[in-house]
Amino acid sequence: NLTSVGLVENLTPKDFRISQNFPNPFNPSTTIRYELPKYTSNFAVNIYDTQGKLVRALKGDRNAGVHDLKWDGRNEFNQFVGSGCYIYQFIADDQMKYGKMILKK
């Protein structure tokens, strides 16, 4: 699953930011911290493999604050994905942020 663990801090960040996932490399799951300066109704997280294929997606709305997102290394069909490099894309309104992570089995 790709799940929002929830609000970590009830502070209002100045900017939209994402952090490097931890741990990295990871097995079997990893966490990505992100910061939203305001409520966002157009929020999405997409995880892609190195071929550009969408592996996992999460969409919805989020409140302002510092949040953690956990990915358990599974695709949209609830199957574990293979070792390799994956790209995470965060979208909040009209802004996009990217990061790379490595799943090592």
VENRAUR-V223135 format. One record per pair of residues at least 12 apart in sequence whose ideal C-beta (glycine too) atoms are under 10 Angstrom apart, sorted by sequence separation. I is the first residue (numbers start at 0). J is the second residue. D is the distance in Angstrom with one decimal. If there is no record, write none. Layout:
# VENRAUR-V223135
i: [I	I]
j: [J	J]
d: [D	D]
This chain:
# VENRAUR-V223135
i: [18	19	20	44	45	86	87	18	19	31	43	44	45	57	72	85	86	87	17	18	43	44	85	86	17	18	31	42	43	44	55	70	84	85	16	17	18	42	43	54	55	84	85	16	17	41	42	44	55	70	83	84	85	15	16	41	42	43	54	55	83	84	15	16	40	41	42	54	55	56	68	82	83	84	14	15	16	39	40	41	42	54	55	82	83	12	13	14	15	39	40	53	54	55	68	81	82	83	12	14	15	38	39	52	53	55	80	82	11	12	13	38	39	79	81	8	10	11	12	15	37	38	39	42	44	46	80	7	11	12	37	38	55	79	2	4	7	8	11	35	37	38	44	46	48	54	4	7	17	35	36	37	0	4	33	35	36	46	6	34	35	46	1	3	34	35	55	61	70	72	33	34	35	54	33	34	48	54	55	56	57	58	70	72	32	33	48	50	54	32	33	46	49	31	32	33	48	49	51	53	31	32	48	49	30	31	47	48	49	30	31	47	48	3	29	30	31	46	47	29	30	46	47	3	28	29	45	46	47	28	29	45	46	1	27	28	29	44	45	1	27	28	44	45	1	25	27	28	43	44	45	21	25	26	27	43	44	18	25	42	43	44	20	42	43	16	18	20	41	42	20	41	42	45	47	49	11	12	17	39	40	41	11	12	27	39	40	41	43	44	45	1	9	10	11	12	26	39	41	1	3	9	10	11	33	35	37	38	46	48	0	1	2	6	9	10	36	37	39	1	3	6	8	9	26	29	31	33	35	0	6	7	8	34	35	3	6	7	8	24	29	31	33	5	6	7	6	7	24	25	5	6	4	5	3	4	5	33	3	4	5	2	3	4	20	33	2	3	1	2	20	31	1	2	19	0	1	2	31	0	1	17	0	1	17	29	0	1	17	29	0	1	16	29	1	15	17	28	15	16	23	25	26	27	15	23	24	25	26	0	15	23	24	25	26	27	16	17	18	20	22	23	24	25	26	15	17	19	20	21	22	23	24	14	15	16	17	18	19	20	23	24	15	17	19	20	22	1]
j: [30	31	32	56	57	98	99	31	32	44	56	57	58	70	85	98	99	100	31	32	57	58	99	100	32	33	46	57	58	59	70	85	99	100	32	33	34	58	59	70	71	100	101	33	34	58	59	61	72	87	100	101	102	33	34	59	60	61	72	73	101	102	34	35	59	60	61	73	74	75	87	101	102	103	34	35	36	59	60	61	62	74	75	102	103	33	34	35	36	60	61	74	75	76	89	102	103	104	34	36	37	60	61	74	75	77	102	104	34	35	36	61	62	102	104	32	34	35	36	39	61	62	63	66	68	70	104	32	36	37	62	63	80	104	28	30	33	34	37	61	63	64	70	72	74	80	31	34	44	62	63	64	28	32	61	63	64	74	35	63	64	75	31	33	64	65	85	91	100	102	64	65	66	85	65	66	80	86	87	88	89	90	102	104	65	66	81	83	87	66	67	80	83	66	67	68	83	84	86	88	67	68	84	85	67	68	84	85	86	68	69	85	86	42	68	69	70	85	86	69	70	86	87	44	69	70	86	87	88	70	71	87	88	44	70	71	72	87	88	45	71	72	88	89	46	70	72	73	88	89	90	67	71	72	73	89	90	65	72	89	90	91	68	90	91	65	67	69	90	91	70	91	92	95	97	99	62	63	68	90	91	92	63	64	79	91	92	93	95	96	97	54	62	63	64	65	79	92	94	55	57	63	64	65	87	89	91	92	100	102	55	56	57	61	64	65	91	92	94	57	59	62	64	65	82	85	87	89	91	57	63	64	65	91	92	61	64	65	66	82	87	89	91	64	65	66	66	67	84	85	66	67	66	67	66	67	68	96	67	68	69	67	68	69	85	98	68	69	68	69	87	98	69	70	87	69	70	71	100	70	71	87	71	72	88	100	72	73	89	101	73	74	89	102	75	89	91	102	90	91	98	100	101	102	91	99	100	101	102	77	92	100	101	102	103	104	94	95	96	98	100	101	102	103	104	94	96	98	99	100	101	102	103	94	95	96	97	98	99	100	103	104	96	98	100	101	103	87]
d: [9.1	8.0	8.5	7.0	8.0	7.3	7.7	6.6	8.8	7.9	6.8	4.5	9.0	9.1	9.0	9.4	5.8	6.4	6.3	4.3	6.7	8.0	7.3	8.0	7.4	7.0	9.7	8.3	4.6	9.5	6.7	8.6	5.9	5.3	8.6	4.6	8.2	7.0	8.0	9.2	9.3	7.4	7.5	6.7	7.7	8.6	5.9	9.9	9.2	7.9	9.8	5.5	6.4	7.8	4.5	9.4	5.9	10.0	9.5	7.1	7.3	8.1	6.7	8.8	8.5	7.8	4.6	8.7	5.9	7.1	8.6	8.0	6.1	10.0	7.1	6.0	9.0	9.3	4.5	9.8	9.9	5.0	6.0	5.5	8.7	9.2	8.5	9.3	6.1	6.3	8.6	8.9	7.2	9.9	8.5	7.5	5.6	9.4	3.8	6.0	8.8	7.1	5.1	9.3	7.6	10.0	6.6	4.6	9.1	6.7	6.0	7.3	8.2	9.0	7.4	9.7	8.7	8.7	5.1	8.3	9.6	5.4	8.0	9.8	6.2	6.5	9.6	6.9	6.3	9.3	8.7	5.8	8.4	8.5	10.0	7.0	9.6	8.8	7.8	5.6	5.0	9.6	8.6	9.7	9.2	5.9	9.8	9.3	9.2	7.3	6.0	9.8	9.3	9.4	8.6	5.2	9.2	8.6	9.9	8.7	6.4	9.8	9.7	9.5	7.5	8.2	8.9	7.6	8.3	5.7	9.6	5.1	7.0	6.6	7.6	7.6	7.4	9.2	9.2	9.5	9.7	8.8	9.2	8.8	6.6	5.5	8.7	9.8	9.7	7.1	8.0	8.8	6.4	9.1	5.4	6.6	6.6	5.3	8.5	9.5	7.3	7.8	7.9	7.6	5.3	4.8	9.9	6.0	7.5	6.8	8.0	6.7	7.8	9.4	9.3	5.1	7.3	5.5	4.6	7.3	7.9	7.1	7.9	8.7	5.9	5.6	8.4	5.3	6.9	6.3	8.6	7.3	7.6	6.5	9.6	4.6	7.7	6.6	4.5	9.4	6.3	6.1	7.0	8.3	6.9	8.5	5.0	9.3	7.9	5.5	7.6	9.8	10.0	7.3	9.0	7.5	7.6	9.5	7.5	8.0	4.4	9.8	8.9	6.8	8.3	9.1	9.5	9.7	7.1	5.5	7.9	7.2	8.1	9.7	9.5	9.3	9.8	7.4	9.1	9.0	9.7	5.2	5.1	7.4	7.4	4.6	8.0	8.1	9.4	10.0	9.8	9.3	9.2	8.8	6.9	6.4	10.0	5.7	10.0	4.8	7.2	9.0	6.6	9.3	9.7	9.5	8.8	10.0	8.5	9.9	8.4	7.4	7.7	9.0	5.8	6.3	8.8	8.5	9.3	4.7	8.2	6.9	6.2	8.3	8.3	9.3	6.2	5.8	5.9	9.1	9.2	7.3	4.1	9.7	9.5	7.4	4.8	4.6	8.8	8.8	9.3	7.9	8.3	9.4	7.2	6.1	5.9	5.4	9.5	9.8	6.8	8.7	7.3	7.0	6.1	4.0	9.6	7.9	7.6	6.6	10.0	9.5	5.5	5.3	9.2	9.8	7.1	8.1	6.9	5.5	7.0	7.1	7.6	8.1	9.9	7.8	5.0	8.1	7.9	7.7	7.7	7.6	5.4	9.9	9.4	6.0	9.7	8.1	5.0	9.3	6.4	9.8	9.2	7.9	9.3	7.9	9.5	9.6	9.7	10.0	9.1	6.7	9.4	8.3	5.0	8.5	7.7	7.3	6.4	7.8	8.2	5.3	4.1	6.1	5.6	8.3	10.0	10.0	9.9	6.5	9.4	6.1	6.9	7.3	5.7	5.2	4.6	6.1	8.7	9.3	9.9	9.4	4.0	9.2	9.4	7.2	8.1	8.0	8.6	4.5	9.4	9.6	6.9	5.9	7.9	9.1	9.9	9.5]
